Amino acid sequence: MRIPRLPALLAAATIVLGSGAAWAHAETGKLNSTPAARNAALANGARTAEVKGQISEAANTLFSYNAAAPTKTDQAAKTLLTGQAVKQYDTMLAGIRRDGPSQKLVLTTTVTDAAVRTLQDDRARLLLFLDQRSASGTTGKTTDVGAVLAVDAVRRNAHWQISALDPLGGS
């Protein structure tokens, strides 16, 4: 008695292909569960651009100061900061608030570049590269410095707020 070859070959092929599909599915699950796969900064260009733009503008506003209009910075802090960033910001700007009026200080901050390190749901971690220029109205002296700031951000009501600040140094 002769066994038909075609059905046997098809059965063997089904087993091999089915096993391969099961293995591929398991491997895909492993890859999708890695931190990199959950990082939308790598895959969602629109959301990455949104957080970079809003947080860069926030930093430009928050870290610029004019002794002639100090409340502008304070008002911005109320809407652009949340959580531990409020206290961190107050500590960072304490000297400027103390000495700024007597020196007629004008501090201008510009974010020259921003990188989104992680973006997951409504949370992000960014690196901001800042150029800062301070000018004293009493002495006429100007100073330029660069700084790098790590920032945690949260998205609430379609707007990004800074939730933590970590100065990484300056030059």
C-alpha positions as CSV (number, residue, x, y, z in Angstrom):
1,M,0.0,0.0,0.0
2,R,1.3,3.3,-1.0
3,I,0.9,6.4,1.2
4,P,0.0,9.5,-0.8
5,R,2.9,11.9,-0.7
6,L,1.2,15.2,-1.2
7,P,-1.0,15.1,2.0
8,A,2.0,13.9,4.0
9,L,4.1,16.8,2.7
10,L,1.4,19.3,3.3
11,A,0.9,18.0,6.9
12,A,4.7,18.3,7.5
13,A,4.8,21.8,6.0
14,T,1.9,22.9,8.2
15,I,3.7,21.7,11.3
16,V,6.9,23.4,10.4
17,L,5.2,26.7,9.4
18,G,3.0,26.6,12.4
19,S,5.9,26.1,14.7
20,G,7.8,29.0,13.0
21,A,4.8,31.3,13.3
22,A,4.5,30.5,17.0
23,W,8.2,31.1,17.6
24,A,8.0,34.4,15.6
25,H,5.0,35.5,17.6
26,A,6.8,34.8,20.9
27,E,9.8,36.8,19.8
28,T,7.7,39.7,18.7
29,G,6.1,39.8,22.1
30,K,9.6,39.9,23.7
31,L,10.7,42.8,21.4
32,N,7.5,44.8,22.0
33,S,7.9,44.6,25.8
34,T,11.4,46.2,25.9
35,P,11.7,49.8,27.1
36,A,12.9,50.9,23.6
37,A,9.7,49.6,22.0
38,R,7.6,51.5,24.5
39,N,9.5,54.7,23.9
40,A,7.4,56.8,21.5
41,A,10.2,59.3,21.1
42,L,11.6,56.8,18.6
43,A,8.4,56.2,16.7
44,N,6.0,59.1,17.1
45,G,7.5,62.1,15.4
46,A,4.5,64.4,15.9
47,R,4.4,63.8,19.7
48,T,8.1,64.2,20.0
49,A,8.0,67.5,18.1
50,E,5.1,68.6,20.3
51,V,7.0,68.0,23.6
52,K,10.2,69.5,22.3
53,G,8.5,72.6,21.1
54,Q,6.4,73.2,24.2
55,I,9.2,72.4,26.7
56,S,11.7,74.5,24.8
57,E,9.4,77.5,24.9
58,A,8.7,76.9,28.5
59,A,12.4,76.9,29.3
60,N,13.0,80.0,27.3
61,T,10.3,81.8,29.3
62,L,11.2,80.4,32.7
63,F,14.9,81.0,32.6
64,S,14.7,84.5,31.1
65,Y,14.3,87.3,33.6
66,N,13.9,91.1,33.4
67,A,14.3,93.1,36.6
68,A,11.9,95.7,35.2
69,A,9.2,93.0,34.9
70,P,9.9,90.2,37.4
71,T,6.3,89.1,37.7
72,K,6.3,87.8,34.1
73,T,8.6,85.0,35.1
74,D,6.7,84.2,38.3
75,Q,3.4,84.0,36.4
76,A,4.9,81.7,33.8
77,A,6.2,79.4,36.6
78,K,2.6,78.9,37.9
79,T,1.4,77.5,34.6
80,L,4.6,75.8,33.2
81,L,5.8,74.0,36.3
82,T,4.3,71.2,38.4
83,G,5.4,68.9,41.2
84,Q,9.0,69.0,42.5
85,A,10.0,71.4,39.6
86,V,8.3,74.2,41.5
87,K,10.7,74.0,44.5
88,Q,13.7,73.2,42.2
89,Y,13.0,76.3,40.1
90,D,12.6,78.5,43.1
91,T,16.0,77.3,44.4
92,M,17.7,77.8,41.0
93,L,16.4,81.4,40.6
94,A,16.8,82.5,44.3
95,G,20.0,84.4,43.5
96,I,18.6,86.1,40.5
97,R,15.5,87.2,42.3
98,R,17.6,88.5,45.2
99,D,20.3,90.4,43.2
100,G,18.4,91.1,40.0
101,P,16.6,94.2,41.0
102,S,19.6,96.0,42.4
103,Q,21.7,95.1,39.3
104,K,18.9,95.8,36.8
105,L,19.5,92.4,35.5
106,V,18.2,91.1,32.2
107,L,18.7,87.4,31.6
108,T,17.8,85.9,28.2
109,T,17.7,82.2,27.7
110,T,17.5,80.4,24.4
111,V,17.1,76.7,24.0
112,T,19.5,76.0,21.1
113,D,18.7,72.3,20.9
114,A,16.5,69.7,22.6
115,A,16.5,66.0,22.6
116,V,13.7,63.7,23.8
117,R,15.3,60.9,25.6
118,T,12.1,59.0,26.5
119,L,8.4,59.5,25.7
120,Q,5.9,57.2,27.2
121,D,2.2,58.1,27.3
122,D,2.0,61.5,28.9
123,R,5.5,61.6,30.4
124,A,8.8,62.6,28.8
125,R,12.4,63.1,29.7
126,L,14.4,65.7,27.7
127,L,17.8,67.2,27.5
128,L,17.9,70.9,26.8
129,F,20.9,72.8,25.6
130,L,20.7,76.4,26.6
131,D,22.5,79.6,25.8
132,Q,22.1,82.3,28.4
133,R,23.1,86.0,28.2
134,S,22.9,88.2,31.3
135,A,23.3,91.9,31.1
136,S,23.6,94.3,34.1
137,G,21.9,97.6,33.7
138,T,24.0,99.1,36.4
139,T,27.5,98.1,35.1
140,G,26.7,97.4,31.4
141,K,28.6,94.1,31.7
142,T,27.2,91.1,29.7
143,T,28.0,87.5,30.3
144,D,27.3,84.5,28.0
145,V,27.1,80.9,29.3
146,G,25.9,77.6,28.0
147,A,24.1,75.0,30.1
148,V,22.6,71.6,29.8
149,L,19.4,70.8,31.6
150,A,17.6,67.5,32.0
151,V,13.9,67.9,32.3
152,D,11.0,65.6,33.2
153,A,7.7,66.7,31.7
154,V,4.1,65.6,32.0
155,R,1.2,66.3,29.6
156,R,-2.0,67.6,31.1
157,N,-5.0,69.1,29.2
158,A,-3.0,69.0,25.9
159,H,-0.1,71.0,27.4
160,W,3.3,69.9,28.6
161,Q,4.5,71.0,32.0
162,I,7.9,70.6,33.6
163,S,7.8,68.3,36.6
164,A,11.5,68.0,37.5
165,L,14.7,69.9,36.7
166,D,18.2,68.6,36.8
167,P,21.0,71.0,35.8
168,L,23.8,69.0,34.3
169,G,26.4,71.8,34.2
170,G,27.5,74.8,32.2
171,S,30.5,76.4,30.7
